[in-house]
Amino acid sequence: MTTEEIYQLYLQHPVISTDTRKIAAGSIFFALKGDKFDANTFAEQAIAEGAAYAIIDNPAYQLNEKYILVSDSLAALQDLARHHRKQLTIPVIGLTGTNGKTTTKELINAVLSQKFKTLATQGNLNNHIGVPLTILSINSTHEIAVIEMGANHQKEIALLSSIAQPSHGLITNIGKAHLEGFGGVEGIKKGKGELYDFLKSGSPEVGKSESWEERVAFVNGDDAVLMDMQKARALSNVVLYGTRNRDNSVSGKLTENSPLLSIEWTNSNSAEKYAVKTQLTGAYNLDNILAAICIGVYFELEAKEINKGIEGYQPQNNRSQIKRTNTNTLICDYYNANPSSMFVAIENIGKLKADRKVLILGDMFELGDESAAEHEAVIRKALDTDVDERIFIGKDFLGQKWKIKSKKNITFHATVEDAITGLKYHPIKNSTVLIKGSRGMALERLVDLF
């Protein structure tokens, strides 16, 4: 069956399912393969649970006309999403970067939703499966879509861009993450830059609208790497934001960080200044906030609408999230970690005004041959930062202990379990505590100790 024929079925049944535990009645089930499963084996169950059709790629499971055989179920899902995207006339904002993708996406969504019916990537559905599922969830009521695109190797953003076909794009930053998959920092620049490549030379066969301009890049004018990347591609439509560049469409600065952020921002068109209080912590989030404000200004929201969106956004999923206990203030930032995000998080707590400050840092994953050097660099950054106590957790941090001669209130634990035992014997009280590490460390297990 062709993509067009499947699309006609999709128009009648515009809900896609990929998990038999969450089958929606009347949906189309795509039998995708994973490392440890073959969903073709669940196709019959999907139909029994109420799916209207099952897209399969193994003829052994084609029982009747409700089972539609294709050569590759994943490719069929991606092709269906591409085809659906071509029918849409709304702006689609594609978003990638090393750090801050999800927070920036949520801020953009919070701002734009003050004026438009928006759709944004849910959770972390930002990969080769999540992006097509998000595109296929766009319906006729939506006026703007914000699509987050994640990657851990080159060519991945190119693939996701070919599916989402963004009319507008944003790279939050270029930092040290997934070094093993990308092949170093230059590989990260090339991989993330595939979004700029699409905005420059991609040929999206999408519906046109005279109400918005196509292929616009929103770029942090303070970021020399991003500025060089967009200039190297000679992007024709670039809108800048930041703190210093005189060509910024939107400029802003921090006015408070204690630990929640307040900022002042200016629209270059009016030169009028606006103040906004946020529910975010971390000075590094200033760029993310300014990106959302810039996009709000571009899409002609009023300042009061933009500020309402920023003020109303409350971080979740343990990204720059404040939790207050009876005796401590926790900065919960353990959804993920890499050297770049570790450095700015450590710098931020060093600048905070607090009677007592503690760092609890867990191992960073997917750093390949650079892992030892990057973990050592984080330890030394922590030692150079004005905090009262430093606790490192995980075998990669522990492996660098022998290089560290300092005794500046520093403790190493091989595992989270060891850290739990240590914190029970030596509890932390009356402190501001940063908890940060890669997702696989599961540092949320520590929270109840505070």
Secondary structure, DSSP 8 states (H G I E B T S, - for coil): --HHHHHHHHHHS--EE--GGG--TT-EEE--B-SS-BGGGGHHHHHHTT-SEEEES-GGG--STTEEE-S-HHHHHHHHHHHHHHH--S-EEEEE-SS-HHHHHHHHHHHHTTTS-EEE--TT--STTHHHHHHTT--TT-SEEEEE---SSTTHHHHHHHHH--SEEEE----S-SHHHHTSHHHHHHHHTHHHHHHHH--------TTS-SSEEEEETT-HHHHHHHHHTT-S-EEEEESS-TT-SEEEEEEEESSEEEEEEEETTT--EEEEEEEEE-GGGHHHHHHHHHHHHHTT--HHHHHHHHHH----TTSSEEEE-SS-EEEE--S---HHHHHHHHHHHHHS--SSEEEEEE---S-GGGHHHHHHHHHHHHHTS--SEEEEESHHHHTTGGG----SSEEEESSHHHHHHHHHHS---S-EEEEE--GGG-GGGGGGG-
